[in-house]
């Protein structure tokens, strides 16, 4: 019998590795030279050892499979149905439908959609009767429909409720009674990522955001125990940290949900962030979205929805949508990203930062709750202030070239071809009365792009 290769080597402790590195540094300070502090305040070491995870028990739940998803804006039931059917034929396993108004007939929209397709429905309005129609269709056709309903996100993003706090929660309570829907409540963490919050803040705010729903809806009804809550998560470019972020989210949710009687499971929809996307050298966006989707897979997202490379400046179009879906098909069918179950489990580095992120996020979450909860701190402007501080710190690093977006703040093309801007890529301040200061999304490269556009 062949002797295992590693049995021929003596075991080396973490301290022995560190001593060897210190010798090789020839007098340079180990901490100053090799320890990197992340935006989350986590010290990143030059190497990790099994000793680093001996006391860590993450036990992260990980889905056994993931589905690719495609977002479709719906402004007409008939054409919307055609777009859904076309996306399925091209390989979509799930569709995320953004419904524009109550005049769109859900019966016609969901006509002849296979039962195997996972359907997410997100409305741009709040209507219990409309959601009841969707519930009836789900029951009659045995469709897997996840309703994406997040009134708190609407408040945070716009500064106003749909109507008012009392009425909005009453409508959502009514929507939550639709038992044929897989989810009726969602939490949009992507807003915090796209506005500049660091990873610890994203998770803490997302958890506190979800806790507002739990406090409101937890009535001890046993029929609610099997319901899930859906998290929308934007994935950034910090590859390993984003893997750890999704894993930490499941850990934190398990800790929080165990204190309540409903929403015991969470369902994660992940997609690439807009924050690091550019209109300069815009094709590089394809590389960014590919690695971000990889982080989503390895981190354990249930649904992964890619963002077209031209999403920030073009309206939905066939080419951009097809490329974004093909990226996911390549990851699953040719790169075999659906074969290994929970591949990050046991990796010293990822396990360690998962634990660090979860601990820091839980601590921040507790501080938010001690301060009155998420809605109270949102109303006071505390959440907005903290996000701005984090965003400014990240922006400063970008402006100094310490955070790099190729083709934007480094390696600019002097003969850059600017695409046709079909969307408003530089958000304008809107003068309107709001209950509180909205949380605004910002891209890192906006100021550079403005300056170059002005020159030309």
Secondary structure by P-SEA (a helix, b strand, c coil): cccccccccccccaaaaaaaaaaaaccccccccccccccccccccccccccccccccccbbbbcbbbbbbbbbcccaaaaaaaaaaaaaacccbbbbbccccccccccccccccccbbbbbbbccccaaaaaaaaaaaaaaccbbbbbccaaaaaaacccccccaaaaaaaaaaaaacccccccccccaaaaaaacccaaaaaaaaaaaaaaaaacccccccccccbbbbbbbbbccaaaaaaaaaaaaaaaaaaaacccccccbbbbbbbbbccccccccccaaaaaaaaaaaaaaaacccbbbbbccccccccccaaaaaaaaaaaaaaccccccccccccccccaaaaaaaaaaaaaaaaaaaaaaaaccaaaaaaaaaaaaaaaaaaaaaaaaaaaccccccccccccccccccccccccccccccccccccccbbbbbcaaaaaaaaaaac
